[in-house]
Amino acid sequence: MGPGSHRHHRGSRAAPRRRIPLDLGERGAPPPAVPLFSVVERHWVVERTFAWLGRCRRLSKDYEYLRVCSENAVHLSMTMLLVRRLERSAH
C-alpha cells in the first residue's frame, strides 16, 4: 500500500451514496490549532476538596454499584465535614 491508497477504501466509495461527509486528511498536513493551556485561578480549591473526600473511608474505594449512591455518599461526606467545621467554630 503506497501513499494515498486509503482513498480507494470501501468506506470512501460508500460515503457519497449514503450522504456521509468524509474528510480524509492529507499526509503531512499540519495539525489543527489548539487553544493554549490556561491556569485556573483557584485550582487548589478542587484539589483540597478531593483530599478531604479522600479521607472518608466509604469514598476510598468504589464500593457503590449505582452512580446515584456514589453521589449521595459524596454529599453525605461533605455535609459531615461542614457540620464538624461549624461545630468547631461555635466553641
KELOLO-466932 format. One record per residue: chain; x, y, z of N, C-alpha, C, CB in turn; residue in three letters; residue number from 1. Coordinates in nm, 4 decimals, always signed. Glycine has a CB too. Layout:
% residues N
<pt cadena="A" n_u="X" n_v="Y" n_w="Z" ca_u="X" ca_v="Y" ca_w="Z" c_u="X" c_v="Y" c_w="Z" cb_u="X" cb_v="Y" cb_w="Z" residuo="Ala" num="NUM"/>
...
% end
This chain:
% residues 91
<pt cadena="A" n_u="+0.0836" n_v="-0.1173" n_w="+0.0000" ca_u="+0.0000" ca_v="+0.0000" ca_w="+0.0000" c_u="+0.0882" c_v="+0.1239" c_w="+0.0000" cb_u="-0.0952" cb_v="-0.0003" cb_w="+0.1207" residuo="Met" num="1"/>
<pt cadena="A" n_u="+0.0726" n_v="+0.2033" n_w="-0.0981" ca_u="+0.1502" ca_v="+0.3251" ca_w="-0.1078" c_u="+0.0742" c_v="+0.4441" c_w="-0.0535" cb_u="+0.1901" cb_v="+0.3503" cb_w="-0.2505" residuo="Gly" num="2"/>
<pt cadena="A" n_u="+0.1368" n_v="+0.5616" n_w="-0.0571" ca_u="+0.0690" ca_v="+0.6811" ca_w="-0.0092" c_u="-0.0549" c_v="+0.7105" c_w="-0.0930" cb_u="+0.1639" cb_v="+0.8008" cb_w="-0.0113" residuo="Pro" num="3"/>
<pt cadena="A" n_u="-0.1611" n_v="+0.7464" n_w="-0.0260" ca_u="-0.2841" ca_v="+0.7792" ca_w="-0.0962" c_u="-0.3733" c_v="+0.6600" c_w="-0.1249" cb_u="-0.2514" cb_v="+0.8463" cb_w="-0.2230" residuo="Gly" num="4"/>
<pt cadena="A" n_u="-0.3293" n_v="+0.5385" n_w="-0.0900" ca_u="-0.4110" ca_v="+0.4217" ca_w="-0.1208" c_u="-0.5348" c_v="+0.4154" c_w="-0.0317" cb_u="-0.3288" cb_v="+0.2941" cb_w="-0.1051" residuo="Ser" num="5"/>
<pt cadena="A" n_u="-0.5368" n_v="+0.4905" n_w="+0.0779" ca_u="-0.6542" ca_v="+0.4912" ca_w="+0.1661" c_u="-0.7745" c_v="+0.5576" c_w="+0.0987" cb_u="-0.6214" cb_v="+0.5635" cb_w="+0.2977" residuo="His" num="6"/>
<pt cadena="A" n_u="-0.7511" n_v="+0.6297" n_w="-0.0100" ca_u="-0.8615" ca_v="+0.6971" ca_w="-0.0786" c_u="-0.9505" c_v="+0.5985" c_w="-0.1522" cb_u="-0.8077" cb_v="+0.8005" cb_w="-0.1761" residuo="Arg" num="7"/>
<pt cadena="A" n_u="-0.8987" n_v="+0.4808" n_w="-0.1817" ca_u="-0.9758" ca_v="+0.3827" ca_w="-0.2561" c_u="-1.0341" c_v="+0.2782" c_w="-0.1626" cb_u="-0.8893" cb_v="+0.3163" cb_w="-0.3625" residuo="His" num="8"/>
<pt cadena="A" n_u="-1.0457" n_v="+0.3111" n_w="-0.0377" ca_u="-1.1010" ca_v="+0.2198" ca_w="+0.0608" c_u="-1.2517" c_v="+0.2082" c_w="+0.0400" cb_u="-1.0686" cb_v="+0.2674" cb_w="+0.2042" residuo="His" num="9"/>
<pt cadena="A" n_u="-1.3087" n_v="+0.0994" n_w="+0.0817" ca_u="-1.4517" ca_v="+0.0746" ca_w="+0.0634" c_u="-1.5386" c_v="+0.1857" c_w="+0.1235" cb_u="-1.4893" cb_v="-0.0587" cb_w="+0.1256" residuo="Arg" num="10"/>
<pt cadena="A" n_u="-1.4989" n_v="+0.2399" n_w="+0.2398" ca_u="-1.5765" ca_v="+0.3452" ca_w="+0.3047" c_u="-1.5828" c_v="+0.4722" c_w="+0.2216" cb_u="-1.5182" cb_v="+0.3763" cb_w="+0.4399" residuo="Gly" num="11"/>
<pt cadena="A" n_u="-1.4778" n_v="+0.5019" n_w="+0.1464" ca_u="-1.4774" ca_v="+0.6244" ca_w="+0.0670" c_u="-1.5726" c_v="+0.6130" c_w="-0.0521" cb_u="-1.3353" cb_v="+0.6558" cb_w="+0.0184" residuo="Ser" num="12"/>
<pt cadena="A" n_u="-1.6011" n_v="+0.4924" n_w="-0.1006" ca_u="-1.6975" ca_v="+0.4754" ca_w="-0.2092" c_u="-1.8398" c_v="+0.4760" c_w="-0.1561" cb_u="-1.6705" cb_v="+0.3456" cb_w="-0.2852" residuo="Arg" num="13"/>
<pt cadena="A" n_u="-1.8599" n_v="+0.4270" n_w="-0.0329" ca_u="-1.9943" ca_v="+0.4177" ca_w="+0.0237" c_u="-2.0417" c_v="+0.5521" c_w="+0.0784" cb_u="-1.9978" cb_v="+0.3126" cb_w="+0.1340" residuo="Ala" num="14"/>
<pt cadena="A" n_u="-1.9497" n_v="+0.6388" n_w="+0.1147" ca_u="-1.9864" ca_v="+0.7661" ca_w="+0.1775" c_u="-2.0757" c_v="+0.8530" c_w="+0.0884" cb_u="-1.8612" cb_v="+0.8431" cb_w="+0.2137" residuo="Ala" num="15"/>
<pt cadena="A" n_u="-2.0457" n_v="+0.8751" n_w="-0.0384" ca_u="-2.1333" ca_v="+0.9597" ca_w="-0.1206" c_u="-2.2733" c_v="+0.8997" c_w="-0.1390" cb_u="-2.0695" cb_v="+0.9826" cb_w="-0.2571" residuo="Pro" num="16"/>
<pt cadena="A" n_u="-2.2840" n_v="+0.7691" n_w="-0.1494" ca_u="-2.4145" ca_v="+0.7064" ca_w="-0.1678" c_u="-2.5033" c_v="+0.7236" c_w="-0.0453" cb_u="-2.3977" cb_v="+0.5588" cb_w="-0.1991" residuo="Arg" num="17"/>
<pt cadena="A" n_u="-2.4432" n_v="+0.7257" n_w="+0.0722" ca_u="-2.5213" ca_v="+0.7381" ca_w="+0.1960" c_u="-2.5223" c_v="+0.8807" c_w="+0.2484" cb_u="-2.4662" cb_v="+0.6449" cb_w="+0.3028" residuo="Arg" num="18"/>
<pt cadena="A" n_u="-2.4681" n_v="+0.9724" n_w="+0.1725" ca_u="-2.4610" ca_v="+1.1144" ca_w="+0.2094" c_u="-2.3899" c_v="+1.1356" c_w="+0.3423" cb_u="-2.6009" cb_v="+1.1739" cb_w="+0.2166" residuo="Arg" num="19"/>
<pt cadena="A" n_u="-2.2807" n_v="+1.0656" n_w="+0.3612" ca_u="-2.1992" ca_v="+1.0797" ca_w="+0.4817" c_u="-2.0796" c_v="+1.1674" c_w="+0.4464" cb_u="-2.1530" cb_v="+0.9394" cb_w="+0.5373" residuo="Ile" num="20"/>
<pt cadena="A" n_u="-2.0600" n_v="+1.2788" n_w="+0.5165" ca_u="-1.9421" ca_v="+1.3604" ca_w="+0.4866" c_u="-1.8163" c_v="+1.2868" c_w="+0.5314" cb_u="-1.9517" cb_v="+1.4992" cb_w="+0.5558" residuo="Pro" num="21"/>
<pt cadena="A" n_u="-1.7220" n_v="+1.2756" n_w="+0.4421" ca_u="-1.5992" ca_v="+1.2035" ca_w="+0.4704" c_u="-1.4820" c_v="+1.2939" c_w="+0.4367" cb_u="-1.5921" cb_v="+1.0702" cb_w="+0.3907" residuo="Leu" num="22"/>
<pt cadena="A" n_u="-1.4009" n_v="+1.3238" n_w="+0.5356" ca_u="-1.2866" ca_v="+1.4129" ca_w="+0.5157" c_u="-1.1601" c_v="+1.3367" c_w="+0.5506" cb_u="-1.2994" cb_v="+1.5427" cb_w="+0.6020" residuo="Asp" num="23"/>
<pt cadena="A" n_u="-1.0855" n_v="+1.2965" n_w="+0.4489" ca_u="-0.9590" ca_v="+1.2277" ca_w="+0.4709" c_u="-0.8478" c_v="+1.3300" c_w="+0.4588" cb_u="-0.9391" cb_v="+1.1102" cb_w="+0.3702" residuo="Leu" num="24"/>
<pt cadena="A" n_u="-0.7765" n_v="+1.3496" n_w="+0.5661" ca_u="-0.6695" ca_v="+1.4484" ca_w="+0.5666" c_u="-0.5510" c_v="+1.4050" c_w="+0.4818" cb_u="-0.6240" cb_v="+1.4748" cb_w="+0.7081" residuo="Gly" num="25"/>
<pt cadena="A" n_u="-0.4788" n_v="+1.5004" n_w="+0.4338" ca_u="-0.3602" ca_v="+1.4719" ca_w="+0.3539" c_u="-0.2454" c_v="+1.4347" c_w="+0.4457" cb_u="-0.3223" cb_v="+1.5927" cb_w="+0.2656" residuo="Glu" num="26"/>
<pt cadena="A" n_u="-0.1598" n_v="+1.3493" n_w="+0.3971" ca_u="-0.0430" ca_v="+1.3091" ca_w="+0.4749" c_u="+0.0542" c_v="+1.4266" c_w="+0.4840" cb_u="+0.0262" cb_v="+1.1848" cb_w="+0.4113" residuo="Arg" num="27"/>
<pt cadena="A" n_u="+0.1013" n_v="+1.4536" n_w="+0.6030" ca_u="+0.1970" ca_v="+1.5613" ca_w="+0.6232" c_u="+0.1310" c_v="+1.6963" c_w="+0.6467" cb_u="+0.2882" cb_v="+1.5702" cb_w="+0.5054" residuo="Gly" num="28"/>
<pt cadena="A" n_u="-0.0012" n_v="+1.7008" n_w="+0.6501" ca_u="-0.0705" ca_v="+1.8272" ca_w="+0.6752" c_u="-0.0519" c_v="+1.8656" c_w="+0.8218" cb_u="-0.2222" cb_v="+1.8165" cb_w="+0.6394" residuo="Ala" num="29"/>
<pt cadena="A" n_u="-0.0374" n_v="+1.9946" n_w="+0.8507" ca_u="-0.0170" ca_v="+2.0360" ca_w="+0.9901" c_u="-0.1426" c_v="+2.0089" c_w="+1.0727" cb_u="+0.0205" cb_v="+2.1861" cb_w="+0.9974" residuo="Pro" num="30"/>
<pt cadena="A" n_u="-0.1256" n_v="+1.9762" n_w="+1.2009" ca_u="-0.2426" ca_v="+1.9518" ca_w="+1.2859" c_u="-0.3207" c_v="+2.0805" c_w="+1.3090" cb_u="-0.1996" cb_v="+1.8914" cb_w="+1.4206" residuo="Pro" num="31"/>
<pt cadena="A" n_u="-0.4480" n_v="+2.0698" n_w="+1.3402" ca_u="-0.5280" ca_v="+2.1903" ca_w="+1.3637" c_u="-0.4791" c_v="+2.2651" c_w="+1.4869" cb_u="-0.6763" cb_v="+2.1542" cb_w="+1.3796" residuo="Pro" num="32"/>
<pt cadena="A" n_u="-0.4994" n_v="+2.3958" n_w="+1.4888" ca_u="-0.4550" ca_v="+2.4781" ca_w="+1.6004" c_u="-0.5365" c_v="+2.4450" c_w="+1.7255" cb_u="-0.4672" cb_v="+2.6281" cb_w="+1.5656" residuo="Ala" num="33"/>
<pt cadena="A" n_u="-0.4681" n_v="+2.4331" n_w="+1.8388" ca_u="-0.5309" ca_v="+2.4013" ca_w="+1.9663" c_u="-0.5158" c_v="+2.5223" c_w="+2.0571" cb_u="-0.4680" cb_v="+2.2734" cb_w="+2.0312" residuo="Val" num="34"/>
<pt cadena="A" n_u="-0.6206" n_v="+2.5604" n_w="+2.1307" ca_u="-0.6062" ca_v="+2.6749" ca_w="+2.2208" c_u="-0.5015" c_v="+2.6473" c_w="+2.3280" cb_u="-0.7407" cb_v="+2.7090" cb_w="+2.2862" residuo="Pro" num="35"/>
<pt cadena="A" n_u="-0.4353" n_v="+2.7519" n_w="+2.3705" ca_u="-0.3299" ca_v="+2.7374" ca_w="+2.4699" c_u="-0.3878" c_v="+2.7015" c_w="+2.6059" cb_u="-0.2479" cb_v="+2.8657" cb_w="+2.4799" residuo="Leu" num="36"/>
<pt cadena="A" n_u="-0.3053" n_v="+2.6377" n_w="+2.6865" ca_u="-0.3447" ca_v="+2.5998" ca_w="+2.8230" c_u="-0.3576" c_v="+2.7248" c_w="+2.9082" cb_u="-0.2418" cb_v="+2.5014" cb_w="+2.8860" residuo="Phe" num="37"/>
<pt cadena="A" n_u="-0.4632" n_v="+2.7304" n_w="+2.9883" ca_u="-0.4792" ca_v="+2.8439" ca_w="+3.0778" c_u="-0.4860" c_v="+2.7939" c_w="+3.2213" cb_u="-0.6056" cb_v="+2.9257" cb_w="+3.0419" residuo="Ser" num="38"/>
<pt cadena="A" n_u="-0.4220" n_v="+2.8638" n_w="+3.3104" ca_u="-0.4166" ca_v="+2.8248" ca_w="+3.4505" c_u="-0.5448" c_v="+2.8713" c_w="+3.5197" cb_u="-0.2905" cb_v="+2.8844" cb_w="+3.5205" residuo="Val" num="39"/>
<pt cadena="A" n_u="-0.6035" n_v="+2.7824" n_w="+3.5966" ca_u="-0.7226" ca_v="+2.8166" ca_w="+3.6722" c_u="-0.6768" c_v="+2.8893" c_w="+3.7978" cb_u="-0.8081" cb_v="+2.6894" cb_w="+3.7069" residuo="Val" num="40"/>
<pt cadena="A" n_u="-0.7438" n_v="+2.9988" n_w="+3.8288" ca_u="-0.7005" ca_v="+3.0837" ca_w="+3.9398" c_u="-0.7007" c_v="+3.0104" c_w="+4.0739" cb_u="-0.7894" cb_v="+3.2055" cb_w="+3.9488" residuo="Glu" num="41"/>
<pt cadena="A" n_u="-0.8080" n_v="+2.9354" n_w="+4.1017" ca_u="-0.8199" ca_v="+2.8725" ca_w="+4.2324" c_u="-0.8220" c_v="+2.7210" c_w="+4.2206" cb_u="-0.9453" cb_v="+2.9211" cb_w="+4.3032" residuo="Arg" num="42"/>
<pt cadena="A" n_u="-0.7249" n_v="+2.6630" n_w="+4.1534" ca_u="-0.7223" ca_v="+2.5184" ca_w="+4.1351" c_u="-0.7035" c_v="+2.4447" c_w="+4.2662" cb_u="-0.6127" cb_v="+2.4800" cb_w="+4.0391" residuo="His" num="43"/>
<pt cadena="A" n_u="-0.6465" n_v="+2.5091" n_w="+4.3646" ca_u="-0.6232" ca_v="+2.4442" ca_w="+4.4929" c_u="-0.7535" c_v="+2.4086" c_w="+4.5621" cb_u="-0.5401" cb_v="+2.5334" cb_w="+4.5824" residuo="Trp" num="44"/>
<pt cadena="A" n_u="-0.8629" n_v="+2.4791" n_w="+4.5322" ca_u="-0.9916" ca_v="+2.4509" ca_w="+4.5956" c_u="-1.0379" c_v="+2.3099" c_w="+4.5585" cb_u="-1.0978" cb_v="+2.5561" cb_w="+4.5536" residuo="Val" num="45"/>
<pt cadena="A" n_u="-1.0271" n_v="+2.2762" n_w="+4.4326" ca_u="-1.0685" ca_v="+2.1435" ca_w="+4.3867" c_u="-0.9772" c_v="+2.0375" c_w="+4.4454" cb_u="-1.0677" cb_v="+2.1356" cb_w="+4.2328" residuo="Val" num="46"/>
<pt cadena="A" n_u="-0.8470" n_v="+2.0616" n_w="+4.4434" ca_u="-0.7525" ca_v="+1.9646" ca_w="+4.4973" c_u="-0.7752" c_v="+1.9418" c_w="+4.6454" cb_u="-0.6099" cb_v="+2.0106" cb_w="+4.4732" residuo="Glu" num="47"/>
<pt cadena="A" n_u="-0.7999" n_v="+2.0475" n_w="+4.7198" ca_u="-0.8239" ca_v="+2.0364" ca_w="+4.8631" c_u="-0.9538" c_v="+1.9606" c_w="+4.8915" cb_u="-0.8289" cb_v="+2.1756" cb_w="+4.9270" residuo="Arg" num="48"/>
<pt cadena="A" n_u="-1.0574" n_v="+1.9869" n_w="+4.8120" ca_u="-1.1841" ca_v="+1.9162" ca_w="+4.8299" c_u="-1.1675" c_v="+1.7668" c_w="+4.8042" cb_u="-1.2912" cb_v="+1.9739" cb_w="+4.7367" residuo="Thr" num="49"/>
<pt cadena="A" n_u="-1.0948" n_v="+1.7307" n_w="+4.6996" ca_u="-1.0693" ca_v="+1.5886" ca_w="+4.6733" c_u="-0.9889" c_v="+1.5259" c_w="+4.7863" cb_u="-0.9952" cb_v="+1.5708" cb_w="+4.5399" residuo="Phe" num="50"/>
<pt cadena="A" n_u="-0.8975" n_v="+1.6009" n_w="+4.8446" ca_u="-0.8202" ca_v="+1.5487" ca_w="+4.9576" c_u="-0.9114" c_v="+1.5234" c_w="+5.0776" cb_u="-0.7071" cb_v="+1.6469" cb_w="+4.9959" residuo="Ala" num="51"/>
<pt cadena="A" n_u="-1.0042" n_v="+1.6142" n_w="+5.1051" ca_u="-1.0989" ca_v="+1.5941" ca_w="+5.2148" c_u="-1.1866" c_v="+1.4725" c_w="+5.1893" cb_u="-1.1860" cb_v="+1.7184" cb_w="+5.2341" residuo="Trp" num="52"/>
<pt cadena="A" n_u="-1.2338" n_v="+1.4597" n_w="+5.0661" ca_u="-1.3179" ca_v="+1.3450" ca_w="+5.0328" c_u="-1.2393" c_v="+1.2145" c_w="+5.0397" cb_u="-1.3783" cb_v="+1.3622" cb_w="+4.8935" residuo="Leu" num="53"/>
<pt cadena="A" n_u="-1.1125" n_v="+1.2198" n_w="+5.0079" ca_u="-1.0285" ca_v="+1.1009" ca_w="+5.0136" c_u="-1.0087" c_v="+1.0484" c_w="+5.1545" cb_u="-0.8956" cb_v="+1.1301" cb_w="+4.9528" residuo="Gly" num="54"/>
<pt cadena="A" n_u="-1.0282" n_v="+1.1327" n_w="+5.2541" ca_u="-1.0140" ca_v="+1.0898" ca_w="+5.3932" c_u="-1.1348" c_v="+1.0105" c_w="+5.4414" cb_u="-0.9929" cb_v="+1.2102" cb_w="+5.4828" residuo="Arg" num="55"/>
<pt cadena="A" n_u="-1.2455" n_v="+1.0174" n_w="+5.3684" ca_u="-1.3654" ca_v="+0.9428" ca_w="+5.4073" c_u="-1.3482" c_v="+0.7967" c_w="+5.3669" cb_u="-1.4935" cb_v="+1.0038" cb_w="+5.3416" residuo="Cys" num="56"/>
<pt cadena="A" n_u="-1.3711" n_v="+0.7090" n_w="+5.4606" ca_u="-1.3473" ca_v="+0.5681" ca_w="+5.4385" c_u="-1.4351" c_v="+0.5098" c_w="+5.3275" cb_u="-1.3700" cb_v="+0.4929" cb_w="+5.5661" residuo="Arg" num="57"/>
<pt cadena="A" n_u="-1.5601" n_v="+0.5504" n_w="+5.3255" ca_u="-1.6530" ca_v="+0.4953" ca_w="+5.2272" c_u="-1.6180" c_v="+0.5385" c_w="+5.0852" cb_u="-1.7950" cb_v="+0.5375" cb_w="+5.2603" residuo="Arg" num="58"/>
<pt cadena="A" n_u="-1.5531" n_v="+0.6520" n_w="+5.0703" ca_u="-1.5186" ca_v="+0.7013" ca_w="+4.9372" c_u="-1.3790" c_v="+0.6599" c_w="+4.8926" cb_u="-1.5296" cb_v="+0.8509" cb_w="+4.9342" residuo="Leu" num="59"/>
<pt cadena="A" n_u="-1.3063" n_v="+0.5872" n_w="+4.9784" ca_u="-1.1701" ca_v="+0.5498" ca_w="+4.9425" c_u="-1.1672" c_v="+0.4481" c_w="+4.8284" cb_u="-1.0979" cb_v="+0.4935" cb_w="+5.0639" residuo="Ser" num="60"/>
<pt cadena="A" n_u="-1.2714" n_v="+0.3673" n_w="+4.8180" ca_u="-1.2837" ca_v="+0.2703" ca_w="+4.7087" c_u="-1.4186" c_v="+0.2907" c_w="+4.6420" cb_u="-1.2685" cb_v="+0.1231" cb_w="+4.7605" residuo="Lys" num="61"/>
<pt cadena="A" n_u="-1.4349" n_v="+0.2317" n_w="+4.5263" ca_u="-1.5611" ca_v="+0.2435" ca_w="+4.4540" c_u="-1.6506" c_v="+0.1268" c_w="+4.4939" cb_u="-1.5380" cb_v="+0.2463" cb_w="+4.2994" residuo="Asp" num="62"/>
<pt cadena="A" n_u="-1.7135" n_v="+0.1366" n_w="+4.6102" ca_u="-1.7975" ca_v="+0.0291" ca_w="+4.6606" c_u="-1.9364" c_v="+0.0311" c_w="+4.5991" cb_u="-1.8079" cb_v="+0.0377" cb_w="+4.8104" residuo="Tyr" num="63"/>
<pt cadena="A" n_u="-1.9847" n_v="+0.1454" n_w="+4.5615" ca_u="-2.1237" ca_v="+0.1607" ca_w="+4.5180" c_u="-2.1417" c_v="+0.1103" c_w="+4.3755" cb_u="-2.1675" cb_v="+0.3074" cb_w="+4.5279" residuo="Glu" num="64"/>
<pt cadena="A" n_u="-2.2550" n_v="+0.0456" n_w="+4.3518" ca_u="-2.2857" ca_v="-0.0061" ca_w="+4.2190" c_u="-2.3514" c_v="+0.1017" c_w="+4.1329" cb_u="-2.3770" cb_v="-0.1291" cb_w="+4.2292" residuo="Tyr" num="65"/>
<pt cadena="A" n_u="-2.4395" n_v="+0.1801" n_w="+4.1963" ca_u="-2.5112" ca_v="+0.2833" ca_w="+4.1223" c_u="-2.4434" c_v="+0.4190" c_w="+4.1386" cb_u="-2.6567" cb_v="+0.2910" cb_w="+4.1690" residuo="Leu" num="66"/>
<pt cadena="A" n_u="-2.4471" n_v="+0.4986" n_w="+4.0330" ca_u="-2.3875" ca_v="+0.6318" ca_w="+4.0359" c_u="-2.4577" c_v="+0.7198" c_w="+4.1375" cb_u="-2.3931" cb_v="+0.6964" cb_w="+3.8976" residuo="Arg" num="67"/>
<pt cadena="A" n_u="-2.5882" n_v="+0.7052" n_w="+4.1503" ca_u="-2.6656" ca_v="+0.7869" ca_w="+4.2438" c_u="-2.6200" c_v="+0.7617" c_w="+4.3875" cb_u="-2.8163" cb_v="+0.7572" cb_w="+4.2296" residuo="Val" num="68"/>
<pt cadena="A" n_u="-2.5904" n_v="+0.6374" n_w="+4.4185" ca_u="-2.5437" ca_v="+0.6047" ca_w="+4.5537" c_u="-2.4073" c_v="+0.6682" c_w="+4.5806" cb_u="-2.5357" cb_v="+0.4515" cb_w="+4.5726" residuo="Cys" num="69"/>
<pt cadena="A" n_u="-2.3209" n_v="+0.6701" n_w="+4.4807" ca_u="-2.1899" ca_v="+0.7341" ca_w="+4.4969" c_u="-2.2053" c_v="+0.8844" c_w="+4.5165" cb_u="-2.1003" cb_v="+0.7057" cb_w="+4.3749" residuo="Ser" num="70"/>
<pt cadena="A" n_u="-2.2943" n_v="+0.9460" n_w="+4.4405" ca_u="-2.3187" ca_v="+1.0898" ca_w="+4.4558" c_u="-2.3725" c_v="+1.1210" c_w="+4.5945" cb_u="-2.4170" cb_v="+1.1397" cb_w="+4.3489" residuo="Glu" num="71"/>
<pt cadena="A" n_u="-2.4633" n_v="+1.0370" n_w="+4.6420" ca_u="-2.5176" ca_v="+1.0573" ca_w="+4.7759" c_u="-2.4104" c_v="+1.0420" c_w="+4.8827" cb_u="-2.6310" cb_v="+0.9598" cb_w="+4.8021" residuo="Asn" num="72"/>
<pt cadena="A" n_u="-2.3184" n_v="+0.9490" n_w="+4.8640" ca_u="-2.2098" ca_v="+0.9312" ca_w="+4.9596" c_u="-2.1203" c_v="+1.0556" c_w="+4.9631" cb_u="-2.1269" cb_v="+0.8062" cb_w="+4.9239" residuo="Ala" num="73"/>
<pt cadena="A" n_u="-2.0964" n_v="+1.1170" n_w="+4.8485" ca_u="-2.0169" ca_v="+1.2401" ca_w="+4.8436" c_u="-2.0904" c_v="+1.3534" c_w="+4.9151" cb_u="-1.9864" cb_v="+1.2797" cb_w="+4.6969" residuo="Val" num="74"/>
<pt cadena="A" n_u="-2.2197" n_v="+1.3664" n_w="+4.8898" ca_u="-2.2985" ca_v="+1.4707" ca_w="+4.9565" c_u="-2.2989" c_v="+1.4500" c_w="+5.1079" cb_u="-2.4432" cb_v="+1.4716" cb_w="+4.9028" residuo="His" num="75"/>
<pt cadena="A" n_u="-2.3159" n_v="+1.3253" n_w="+5.1514" ca_u="-2.3165" ca_v="+1.2948" ca_w="+5.2935" c_u="-2.1810" c_v="+1.3254" c_w="+5.3566" cb_u="-2.3536" cb_v="+1.1485" cb_w="+5.3161" residuo="Leu" num="76"/>
<pt cadena="A" n_u="-2.0739" n_v="+1.2903" n_w="+5.2891" ca_u="-1.9394" ca_v="+1.3160" ca_w="+5.3423" c_u="-1.9117" c_v="+1.4650" c_w="+5.3539" cb_u="-1.8335" cb_v="+1.2506" cb_w="+5.2537" residuo="Ser" num="77"/>
<pt cadena="A" n_u="-1.9508" n_v="+1.5422" n_w="+5.2516" ca_u="-1.9292" ca_v="+1.6870" ca_w="+5.2584" c_u="-2.0163" c_v="+1.7509" c_w="+5.3652" cb_u="-1.9575" cb_v="+1.7515" cb_w="+5.1230" residuo="Met" num="78"/>
<pt cadena="A" n_u="-2.1381" n_v="+1.6992" n_w="+5.3835" ca_u="-2.2252" ca_v="+1.7509" ca_w="+5.4891" c_u="-2.1643" c_v="+1.7251" c_w="+5.6257" cb_u="-2.3645" cb_v="+1.6875" cb_w="+5.4805" residuo="Thr" num="79"/>
<pt cadena="A" n_u="-2.1131" n_v="+1.6049" n_w="+5.6461" ca_u="-2.0494" ca_v="+1.5730" ca_w="+5.7742" c_u="-1.9274" c_v="+1.6614" c_w="+5.7977" cb_u="-2.0089" cb_v="+1.4248" cb_w="+5.7788" residuo="Met" num="80"/>
<pt cadena="A" n_u="-1.8507" n_v="+1.6869" n_w="+5.6956" ca_u="-1.7336" ca_v="+1.7731" ca_w="+5.7070" c_u="-1.7741" c_v="+1.9151" c_w="+5.7464" cb_u="-1.6555" cb_v="+1.7749" cb_w="+5.5750" residuo="Leu" num="81"/>
<pt cadena="A" n_u="-1.8763" n_v="+1.9682" n_w="+5.6812" ca_u="-1.9207" ca_v="+2.1039" ca_w="+5.7120" c_u="-1.9808" c_v="+2.1135" c_w="+5.8521" cb_u="-2.0225" cb_v="+2.1502" cb_w="+5.6088" residuo="Leu" num="82"/>
<pt cadena="A" n_u="-2.0547" n_v="+2.0115" n_w="+5.8952" ca_u="-2.1115" ca_v="+2.0121" ca_w="+6.0301" c_u="-1.9997" c_v="+2.0120" c_w="+6.1344" cb_u="-2.2046" cb_v="+1.8901" cb_w="+6.0508" residuo="Val" num="83"/>
<pt cadena="A" n_u="-1.8975" n_v="+1.9307" n_w="+6.1121" ca_u="-1.7827" ca_v="+1.9294" ca_w="+6.2052" c_u="-1.7141" c_v="+2.0653" c_w="+6.2112" cb_u="-1.6809" cb_v="+1.8220" cb_w="+6.1637" residuo="Arg" num="84"/>
<pt cadena="A" n_u="-1.7001" n_v="+2.1306" n_w="+6.0958" ca_u="-1.6370" ca_v="+2.2642" ca_w="+6.0950" c_u="-1.7218" c_v="+2.3670" c_w="+6.1679" cb_u="-1.6125" cb_v="+2.3110" cb_w="+5.9512" residuo="Arg" num="85"/>
<pt cadena="A" n_u="-1.8531" n_v="+2.3606" n_w="+6.1466" ca_u="-1.9421" ca_v="+2.4544" ca_w="+6.2157" c_u="-1.9413" c_v="+2.4304" c_w="+6.3667" cb_u="-2.0853" cb_v="+2.4420" cb_w="+6.1613" residuo="Leu" num="86"/>
<pt cadena="A" n_u="-1.9347" n_v="+2.3045" n_w="+6.4045" ca_u="-1.9318" ca_v="+2.2709" ca_w="+6.5464" c_u="-1.8032" c_v="+2.3248" c_w="+6.6117" cb_u="-1.9423" cb_v="+2.1175" cb_w="+6.5657" residuo="Glu" num="87"/>
<pt cadena="A" n_u="-1.6924" n_v="+2.3091" n_w="+6.5419" ca_u="-1.5647" ca_v="+2.3604" ca_w="+6.5947" c_u="-1.5647" c_v="+2.5113" c_w="+6.6058" cb_u="-1.4490" cb_v="+2.3162" cb_w="+6.5064" residuo="Arg" num="88"/>
<pt cadena="A" n_u="-1.6225" n_v="+2.5774" n_w="+6.5049" ca_u="-1.6201" ca_v="+2.7247" ca_w="+6.5068" c_u="-1.7162" c_v="+2.7821" c_w="+6.6100" cb_u="-1.6547" cb_v="+2.7798" cb_w="+6.3687" residuo="Ser" num="89"/>
<pt cadena="A" n_u="-1.8175" n_v="+2.7041" n_w="+6.6522" ca_u="-1.9132" ca_v="+2.7511" ca_w="+6.7512" c_u="-1.8529" c_v="+2.7543" c_w="+6.8915" cb_u="-2.0368" cb_v="+2.6630" cb_w="+6.7499" residuo="Ala" num="90"/>
<pt cadena="A" n_u="-1.7509" n_v="+2.6773" n_w="+6.9161" ca_u="-1.6896" ca_v="+2.6727" ca_w="+7.0504" c_u="-1.5878" c_v="+2.7791" c_w="+7.0687" cb_u="-1.6261" cb_v="+2.5393" cb_w="+7.0760" residuo="His" num="91"/>
% end
